[in-house]
Amino acid sequence: MKQCVILAGGRGTRLGALSEHLPKPLQPVAGRPFLAHLFAKAALSGISEILLLAGFKAQAVAAFADEEVRRHPNLTASLSVEPQPLGTAGALAHAAPLLDERFLLVNGDTWFDFDWRALTVAEPTAVAVALRHVAVADRYETAQLEGGLITALEPRDAARAEGLINGGVYAMDRRAVLAGETSLEQETLPRLCREGRLAGARFDGAFIDIGVPESLAAAQDLTFPA
């Protein structure tokens, strides 16, 4: 896969005042906008094209992309800007004409450090999800994995101690994207799970999301590619 699609349209309301003027994917992490680390990871993974699905403060995302590709001469970057908040699946559907037949999808607020080239999708599945085992899974939905297929997606549970969680990196077939769906997590993935078309693979690299102030602060101590 040569195309990496990054979900970069969220406002980041859980970050409070931090995201009032700066979109969540551009929050500074270890001295650089968080998106810069995803660009570097994509470049190391053999990606040649980045498509940013933007919304809130899209102009700032566009300005960042224009500057960042100068650091990575083998990368190109383009934007698909949603006219209003469409949700994760809605943003994908809006960008459908720009999607490769198969592509890598990455959350713009998640760092999962494994070899992205190891995540692939093949018939009869339509999406493969990178899964991460965590010791405290109370903030996350969890997945049941059997023989390479995700057989169940379980809602968040404040009492849950551990489990496999969605690591925010996906290998996708363009045909998995359906018009009319708004949430990847609440509609698209559960639909594919019911159809037996949702694959999963466990990886054990460093993982963090920057969606809340505490995790954004913790991310400052991670080591990222140059």
Beta strands, then each sheet from edge to edge (+ up, - down):
strand 1: 3-8
strand 2: 28-29
strand 3: 32-33
strand 4: 49-54
strand 5: 76-81
strand 6: 102-107
strand 7: 110-112
strand 8: 127-134
strand 9: 142-146
strand 10: 149-154
strand 11: 163-173
strand 12: 198-202
strand 13: 207-209
sheet 1: 5+ 4+ 1+ 6+ 11- 8+ 12+
sheet 2: 5+ 4+ 1+ 6+ 11- 9+ 10-
sheet 3: 2+ 3-
sheet 4: 7+ 13-
end
